[in-house]
């Protein structure tokens, strides 16, 4: 008769309560750190820049919109405002044709407004330098130079500059998941310079590190359980085979949950994720080998038990046949109804 283990509730020990409290405290601290540093619009620190004044020129408000780390491009929105009595009328319409030049690492973008128009806003791209392989601790930087002038047509029909306009810069907005620093040239100058510096937000870094810690824990547990069954300290169950195999699909999927996940081959893959997958594959192979070993032993024991049972049954049948044959011989030696001759 086989003994079936029936799990029963047991009291949690003092050590168990302490361990539970430590785990809850770690999760609470991580949760507080993430919320404390999370900003839906992203953080923006502006240094320098120009204040709105009556000085004649073009005031440009720079607003970062998004960052494409793969292409190394920062999408930016420029909002222009012309000021000064010699540049605009009382309805903020331009008195002269105005050109605005936006120079970045990706080239020069030219924006034109003709006399009588009001300046507006445009979107552009700023080339940035950075190393996405350092995810989630990667950072990026870029520069922009904005200048403006008035223009007209020369006698030969070509466009020619008629005067230089001072430019002042301001910053606003931010990018979700990034801490953005914007250093601007102060005051209204001829050709204003601005520089960007973008670092992943602390909340994004904690998010990524937590996911990496969880996948590492899964791989370690899978390898530990595999060693237990390989050394016959635990029995291989069908559900265990399915669980270890499912990890091979779950772990790559969890990588896509990393915020702005980098392409395959980043530093996290070389230092961690590759070895997590290797550990999961090793655990799956060990569990399969343990299943083969354990089931082979069970099958041998079943075949041996079946052979002994058949042998015992055959011996019993032979004994019963011999007993029947002996009884029949004794009956035939006695003549039924015969008289004994006394002579």
PEPE-V370516 format. One record per pair of residues at least 24 apart in sequence whose C-alpha atoms are under 10 Angstrom apart, sorted by the first residue. I is the first residue (numbers start at 1). J is the second residue. Records with the same first field share a line. If there is no record, write none. Layout:
I->J + J
//
This chain:
30->203 + 206 + 207 + 210
31->203 + 206 + 207
32->203
33->202 + 203 + 206
34->201 + 202 + 203 + 204 + 205 + 206 + 207
35->203
36->202 + 203
37->177 + 201 + 202 + 203 + 204 + 206
38->176 + 177 + 178 + 201 + 202 + 203 + 204
39->174 + 175 + 176 + 177 + 178 + 179 + 201 + 203
40->174 + 175 + 176 + 177 + 178
41->65 + 173 + 174 + 175 + 176 + 177 + 178 + 179
42->173 + 174 + 175 + 176 + 177 + 178 + 179 + 180 + 200 + 201
43->172 + 173 + 174 + 175 + 176 + 177 + 178 + 179 + 180 + 181 + 198 + 199 + 201
44->171 + 172 + 173 + 174 + 175 + 178 + 179 + 180 + 181 + 182 + 197 + 198
45->171 + 172 + 173 + 174 + 179 + 180 + 181 + 182 + 183 + 197
46->170 + 171 + 172 + 180 + 181 + 182 + 183 + 184 + 196
47->170 + 171 + 181 + 182 + 183 + 184 + 185 + 186 + 194 + 195
48->169 + 170 + 171 + 182 + 183 + 184 + 185 + 186 + 187 + 194
49->168 + 169 + 170 + 171 + 182 + 183 + 184 + 185 + 186 + 187 + 188 + 192 + 193 + 194
50->167 + 168 + 169 + 170 + 171 + 184 + 185 + 186 + 187 + 188 + 189 + 192
51->168 + 169 + 170 + 186 + 187 + 188
52->81 + 83 + 168 + 169 + 170 + 187 + 188
53->83 + 84 + 187 + 188
54->83 + 84 + 85
55->82 + 83 + 84 + 85 + 86 + 166 + 167 + 168 + 187 + 188
56->82 + 83 + 84 + 85 + 86 + 87 + 88 + 165 + 166 + 167 + 188
57->81 + 82 + 83 + 84 + 85 + 86 + 87 + 88 + 148 + 149 + 164 + 165 + 166 + 167 + 168 + 188 + 189 + 190
58->82 + 83 + 84 + 87 + 98 + 100 + 119 + 146 + 147 + 148 + 149 + 165 + 166 + 167 + 168 + 169 + 188 + 189
59->83 + 166 + 167 + 168 + 169 + 170 + 187 + 188
60->121 + 146 + 167 + 168 + 169 + 170 + 171 + 192
61->121 + 168 + 169 + 170 + 171 + 172 + 173
62->121 + 123 + 169 + 170 + 171 + 172 + 173 + 182 + 184 + 194
63->123 + 170 + 171 + 172 + 173 + 174 + 175 + 182
64->123 + 124 + 125 + 126 + 171 + 172 + 173 + 174 + 175 + 180 + 182 + 196
65->123 + 124 + 125 + 173 + 174 + 175 + 176
66->125 + 174 + 175 + 176 + 177 + 178
67->125 + 126 + 127 + 128 + 140 + 175 + 176 + 178 + 198
68->127 + 128 + 260
69->128 + 129 + 130 + 131 + 132 + 138 + 139 + 140 + 260 + 261 + 262
70->130 + 131 + 132 + 262 + 263
71->127 + 128 + 129
72->106 + 125 + 126 + 127 + 128 + 129 + 130 + 131 + 132 + 140 + 141 + 142
73->105 + 106 + 124 + 125 + 126 + 127 + 128 + 129 + 140 + 142
74->124 + 125 + 126 + 127 + 128 + 140 + 141 + 142 + 196 + 198
75->123 + 124 + 125 + 126 + 127
76->122 + 123 + 124 + 125 + 126
77->121 + 122 + 123 + 124 + 125 + 172 + 173
78->102 + 120 + 121 + 122 + 123 + 124 + 169 + 170 + 171
79->119 + 120 + 121 + 122 + 123 + 169 + 170
80->118 + 119 + 120 + 121 + 122 + 167 + 168 + 169
81->118 + 119 + 120 + 121 + 167 + 168
82->118 + 119 + 120 + 165 + 167
87->115 + 150 + 165
88->115 + 116 + 117 + 118
89->116
91->116 + 118
92->116 + 117 + 118 + 119
93->117 + 118 + 119
94->118 + 119
95->150
96->149 + 150 + 151 + 152 + 162
97->149 + 150 + 151 + 152 + 161 + 162
98->148 + 149 + 150 + 151 + 152 + 161 + 162 + 163 + 164 + 165
99->147 + 148 + 149 + 150 + 151 + 161 + 164 + 165
100->146 + 147 + 148 + 149 + 150 + 165 + 167
101->145 + 146 + 147 + 148 + 149 + 191
102->126 + 144 + 145 + 146 + 147 + 148 + 191 + 192
103->143 + 144 + 145 + 146 + 147 + 191 + 193
104->128 + 142 + 143 + 144 + 145 + 146 + 194
105->129 + 142 + 143 + 144 + 145
106->144
108->144 + 145 + 146
109->146
110->146 + 147 + 148
111->148
112->148 + 149 + 150 + 151
113->150 + 151
114->150 + 151 + 152
115->150
126->196
128->195 + 196 + 197 + 198
129->197
130->197 + 198 + 199
131->266
132->261 + 262 + 263 + 266 + 267
133->262 + 263 + 264 + 265 + 266 + 267 + 268 + 269 + 270
134->262 + 266 + 267 + 268
135->200 + 205 + 208 + 260 + 261 + 262 + 263 + 266 + 267 + 268
136->199 + 200 + 201 + 202 + 204 + 205 + 206 + 207 + 208 + 209 + 258 + 259 + 260 + 261 + 262 + 266 + 267 + 268
137->199 + 200 + 201 + 202 + 204 + 205
138->198 + 199 + 200 + 205
139->178 + 179 + 180 + 197 + 198 + 199 + 200
140->180 + 196 + 197 + 198 + 199 + 200
141->180 + 181 + 182 + 195 + 196 + 197 + 198 + 199
142->182 + 194 + 195 + 196 + 197 + 198
143->182 + 183 + 184 + 193 + 194 + 195 + 196 + 197
144->184 + 191 + 192 + 193 + 194 + 195 + 196
145->169 + 184 + 185 + 190 + 191 + 192 + 193 + 194 + 195
146->189 + 190 + 191 + 192 + 193 + 194
147->189 + 190 + 191 + 192 + 193
148->190 + 191 + 192
149->190 + 191
164->189 + 190 + 191
165->189 + 190 + 191
166->190 + 191 + 192
167->191 + 192 + 193
168->192 + 193
169->193 + 194
170->194
175->200 + 201
176->200 + 201 + 204
177->201 + 202 + 203 + 204 + 205 + 259 + 260
178->202 + 203 + 204
204->258 + 259 + 260
205->258 + 259
207->257 + 258 + 259
208->255 + 257 + 258 + 259 + 260 + 261
209->258 + 268
210->258
211->254 + 255 + 257 + 258
212->251 + 254 + 255 + 258 + 268 + 272 + 273 + 276
213->272
214->251 + 254
215->247 + 250 + 251 + 252 + 254 + 255 + 272 + 273 + 276 + 277 + 280
216->251 + 272 + 273 + 275 + 276 + 277 + 279 + 280
217->276
218->244 + 247 + 251 + 276 + 279 + 280
219->244 + 247 + 248 + 251 + 275 + 276 + 277 + 278 + 279 + 280 + 281 + 282 + 283
220->276 + 279 + 280 + 283
221->279 + 280 + 283
222->247 + 279 + 280 + 281 + 282 + 283 + 284 + 287
223->279 + 280 + 281 + 282 + 283 + 284 + 286 + 287
224->279 + 283
225->283 + 286 + 287
226->280 + 282 + 283 + 284 + 285 + 286 + 287 + 288 + 289 + 290
227->283 + 286 + 287 + 290
228->286 + 287 + 290
229->286 + 287 + 288 + 289 + 290 + 291 + 294
230->283 + 286 + 287 + 288 + 289 + 290 + 291 + 293 + 294
231->290
232->290 + 293 + 294
234->290
235->290 + 291 + 294 + 295
236->287 + 288 + 290 + 291 + 292 + 293 + 294 + 295
237->287 + 291
238->291
240->284 + 287 + 288 + 291
241->283 + 284 + 285 + 287 + 288 + 291
242->284
243->284
244->280 + 281 + 282 + 283 + 284 + 285 + 286 + 287 + 288
245->280 + 281 + 283 + 284 + 285 + 287 + 288
246->280 + 284
247->277 + 280 + 281 + 283 + 284
248->276 + 277 + 278 + 279 + 280 + 281 + 284
249->277
251->276 + 277 + 280
252->276 + 277
//
